[in-house]
Amino acid sequence: TFLIVMRVIQGAAGGAMVPMSQAILLESFPKEEHGKAMALFGVGVIFGPIIGPTLGGWITDSWGWRWVFYINIPVGVLGFLMGMLFIKDPPYLKRPEGRVDYLSFLFICLGLGSLEVMLNRGERYDWFNSNFIDILALLSFTGIALFIWRSLTAKSPLVDLSVFKSHEFSTGTFLMFLTGFGLFGSFTMLPLFLQHLMGYNATWSGLVLSPGGIAALFAMAFVGNLIGRIDSRILVLIGTICNILSLWMLKYLNLDVDFFFVTISRLLQGFGMGFLFVPIASAAFVRLKPEMIGQGTGLFNLFRNEGGSIGIAIATTVLSRRAQFHQFRLIEHLTPYDFVYHSRLGEITRGIFPLTGQDPVTNKMVASKFIYSIMLKQAGVMAYIDVFRVLMFAFVLFLPFIILLSGKRTKEIII
């Protein structure tokens, strides 16, 4: 309970950091330099995932999981001091008049809070076969619907939804939702595959993810110089293809796959992410007025995070359901009437006799359990492959929407 309460406080305090950071950058740089600003911002965002999994795994293995939280204290203090010293409000910023729209705040808390709990607990409670999940779904729908109604009718709404009148922003936000769906889903599933089925520890699974961050760093530095010179849709298309190929490679996963194969897939995905984040963000905000950027960055990051939550929830559900499906199909072959199974059972029974020294009946039982455990692992591998196919579909869905992004160069569409 204590950890849950602390995580709620951490989320409440840190939820605004990313959108506000983007807003400050976009307000500080002229529109023709937004691409470079987003590239610099992306370097900071990506650098954490580069060292985070590896450092976190090493800290957990060496010092214990509590130190993963302790290490954030000096970083937080340093960030607070730098923010107080160097961040100033822009001159055109106007404080909202009147009271805060607490009704909007209440509605969005109800809607998104219920949605997050539903997504996190849905698989455990068998989704809509549970009254608990049905109630959460109803609360989520009601809260979000009331929030939208309030935002459109209130004199001073908490969130100004008129930002969605810009089709570039609407398209970019939807694409970022799909990015979160595919990215966070794969970030969650790949370490689970490596640790549960391949026997990797936390450090080595972190080392698999880290090269993708390095590739993203190089890609962002490269793409930042191309924004304004090359059609943004071409850059997004390259990033989309890289992510599709990366997840397509994972269809060849098996229990003998080596470290370098998985790392290459992550390198390709990381390189593709560098071609997605910067062009999509630059194209999404290019027509927004400066006073609307704060609202836009908040919604932009909200949709990315919700895409990640939904992606993780769907990936977890697909993994569980498909594992059961593949177990059911594979176990059909574990019968005395199956020639291959019968032959392998005999070979293993005879092979373990010098090791166990048991009677033939006992050795046969041991051999049967061994084959059954291998079957469970194979079913798990097939389920993970199905998950990565679903995540790949999110990036395939990118393709028809890329054309809706602004294809003009940034300098040509400055307002």
Secondary structure in CASP SS format (residue, H / E / C, confidence):
PFRMAT SS
TARGET T0000
AUTHOR 0000-0000-0000
METHOD secondary structure of the structure
MODEL  1
T C 1.00
F H 1.00
L H 1.00
I H 1.00
V H 1.00
M H 1.00
R H 1.00
V H 1.00
I H 1.00
Q H 1.00
G H 1.00
A H 1.00
A H 1.00
G H 1.00
G C 1.00
A C 1.00
M H 1.00
V H 1.00
P H 1.00
M H 1.00
S H 1.00
Q H 1.00
A H 1.00
I H 1.00
L H 1.00
L H 1.00
E H 1.00
S H 1.00
F C 1.00
P C 1.00
K H 1.00
E H 1.00
E H 1.00
H H 1.00
G H 1.00
K H 1.00
A H 1.00
M H 1.00
A H 1.00
L H 1.00
F H 1.00
G H 1.00
V H 1.00
G H 1.00
V H 1.00
I H 1.00
F H 1.00
G H 1.00
P H 1.00
I H 1.00
I H 1.00
G H 1.00
P H 1.00
T H 1.00
L H 1.00
G H 1.00
G H 1.00
W H 1.00
I H 1.00
T H 1.00
D H 1.00
S H 1.00
W C 1.00
G C 1.00
W C 1.00
R H 1.00
W H 1.00
V H 1.00
F H 1.00
Y H 1.00
I C 1.00
N H 1.00
I H 1.00
P H 1.00
V H 1.00
G H 1.00
V H 1.00
L H 1.00
G H 1.00
F H 1.00
L H 1.00
M H 1.00
G H 1.00
M H 1.00
L H 1.00
F H 1.00
I C 1.00
K C 1.00
D C 1.00
P C 1.00
P C 1.00
Y C 1.00
L C 1.00
K C 1.00
R C 1.00
P C 1.00
E C 1.00
G C 1.00
R C 1.00
V C 1.00
D C 1.00
Y H 1.00
L H 1.00
S H 1.00
F H 1.00
L H 1.00
F H 1.00
I H 1.00
C H 1.00
L H 1.00
G H 1.00
L H 1.00
G H 1.00
S H 1.00
L H 1.00
E H 1.00
V H 1.00
M H 1.00
L H 1.00
N H 1.00
R H 1.00
G C 1.00
E C 1.00
R C 1.00
Y C 1.00
D C 1.00
W H 1.00
F H 1.00
N H 1.00
S C 1.00
N H 1.00
F H 1.00
I H 1.00
D H 1.00
I H 1.00
L H 1.00
A H 1.00
L H 1.00
L H 1.00
S H 1.00
F H 1.00
T H 1.00
G H 1.00
I H 1.00
A H 1.00
L H 1.00
F H 1.00
I H 1.00
W H 1.00
R H 1.00
S H 1.00
L H 1.00
T H 1.00
A C 1.00
K C 1.00
S C 1.00
P C 1.00
L C 1.00
V C 1.00
D C 1.00
L H 1.00
S H 1.00
V H 1.00
F H 1.00
K H 1.00
S C 1.00
H H 1.00
E H 1.00
F H 1.00
S H 1.00
T H 1.00
G H 1.00
T H 1.00
F H 1.00
L H 1.00
M H 1.00
F H 1.00
L H 1.00
T H 1.00
G H 1.00
F H 1.00
G H 1.00
L H 1.00
F H 1.00
G H 1.00
S H 1.00
F H 1.00
T H 1.00
M H 1.00
L H 1.00
P H 1.00
L H 1.00
F H 1.00
L H 1.00
Q H 1.00
H H 1.00
L C 1.00
M C 1.00
G C 1.00
Y C 1.00
N C 1.00
A H 1.00
T H 1.00
W H 1.00
S H 1.00
G H 1.00
L H 1.00
V H 1.00
L H 1.00
S H 1.00
P H 1.00
G H 1.00
G H 1.00
I H 1.00
A H 1.00
A H 1.00
L H 1.00
F H 1.00
A H 1.00
M H 1.00
A H 1.00
F H 1.00
V H 1.00
G H 1.00
N H 1.00
L H 1.00
I E 1.00
G C 1.00
R C 1.00
I E 1.00
D C 1.00
S H 1.00
R H 1.00
I H 1.00
L H 1.00
V H 1.00
L H 1.00
I H 1.00
G H 1.00
T H 1.00
I H 1.00
C H 1.00
N H 1.00
I H 1.00
L H 1.00
S H 1.00
L H 1.00
W H 1.00
M H 1.00
L H 1.00
K H 1.00
Y H 1.00
L C 1.00
N C 1.00
L C 1.00
D C 1.00
V C 1.00
D C 1.00
F H 1.00
F H 1.00
F H 1.00
V H 1.00
T H 1.00
I H 1.00
S H 1.00
R H 1.00
L H 1.00
L H 1.00
Q H 1.00
G H 1.00
F H 1.00
G H 1.00
M H 1.00
G H 1.00
F H 1.00
L H 1.00
F H 1.00
V H 1.00
P H 1.00
I H 1.00
A H 1.00
S H 1.00
A H 1.00
A H 1.00
F H 1.00
V C 1.00
R C 1.00
L C 1.00
K C 1.00
P H 1.00
E H 1.00
M H 1.00
I H 1.00
G H 1.00
Q H 1.00
G H 1.00
T H 1.00
G H 1.00
L H 1.00
F H 1.00
N H 1.00
L H 1.00
F H 1.00
R H 1.00
N H 1.00
E H 1.00
G H 1.00
G H 1.00
S H 1.00
I H 1.00
G H 1.00
I H 1.00
A H 1.00
I H 1.00
A H 1.00
T H 1.00
T H 1.00
V H 1.00
L H 1.00
S H 1.00
R H 1.00
R H 1.00
A H 1.00
Q H 1.00
F H 1.00
H H 1.00
Q H 1.00
F H 1.00
R H 1.00
L H 1.00
I H 1.00
E C 1.00
H C 1.00
L C 1.00
T C 1.00
P C 1.00
Y C 1.00
D C 1.00
F H 1.00
V H 1.00
Y H 1.00
H H 1.00
S H 1.00
R H 1.00
L H 1.00
G H 1.00
E H 1.00
I H 1.00
T H 1.00
R H 1.00
G H 1.00
I H 1.00
F H 1.00
P H 1.00
L H 1.00
T H 1.00
G C 1.00
Q C 1.00
D C 1.00
P H 1.00
V H 1.00
T H 1.00
N H 1.00
K H 1.00
M H 1.00
V H 1.00
A H 1.00
S H 1.00
K H 1.00
F H 1.00
I H 1.00
Y H 1.00
S H 1.00
I H 1.00
M H 1.00
L H 1.00
K H 1.00
Q H 1.00
A H 1.00
G H 1.00
V H 1.00
M H 1.00
A H 1.00
Y H 1.00
I H 1.00
D H 1.00
V H 1.00
F H 1.00
R H 1.00
V H 1.00
L H 1.00
M H 1.00
F H 1.00
A H 1.00
F H 1.00
V H 1.00
L C 1.00
F C 1.00
L H 1.00
P H 1.00
F H 1.00
I H 1.00
I C 1.00
L C 1.00
L C 1.00
S C 1.00
G C 1.00
K C 1.00
R C 1.00
T H 1.00
K H 1.00
E H 1.00
I H 1.00
I C 1.00
I C 1.00
END
